Amino acid sequence: MSVAETIETKLRAALNISHLELIDESQKHAGHAGARPGGESHFRLLLVSSDFTGKNRVARQREIYRILKDEMAGPIHALSLDIRSPEE
């Protein structure tokens, strides 16, 4: 399973998601620190979930990082987050 597939699988299993976009931006970072030759090291995530209603930005980010703890310690070098509730 690719890193992107693992990220999406874990997020969908842990959260009630109405919209998810995961974009591999690794090609923009080729040659930089943390960039892997095969890519899948730098991602941008747009996620909408009712689980984030009433939670502030920091609480939302902490939840994502908790879910992706193993990936953040390994193959993911950078993860840009745009996390919203359905009302936003």
BELKA-V409560 format. One record per backbone hydrogen bond with DSSP energy under -1.0 kcal/mol. NH is the residue of the N-H (numbers start at 1). CO is the residue of the C=O. If there is no record, write none. Layout:
# BELKA-V409560
nh->(NH NH)
co->(CO CO)
This chain:
# BELKA-V409560
nh->(6 7 8 9 10 11 12 13 14 15 17 18 19 21 23 25 28 29 32 35 39 43 44 45 46 47 48 49 50 52 53 55 60 61 62 63 64 65 66 67 68 69 72 73 76 77 78 80 82 84 88)
co->(2 3 4 5 6 7 8 9 10 11 15 48 48 46 44 42 25 26 29 32 36 78 23 80 21 82 19 84 16 49 50 52 56 57 58 59 60 61 62 63 64 66 68 69 71 41 41 43 45 47 85)
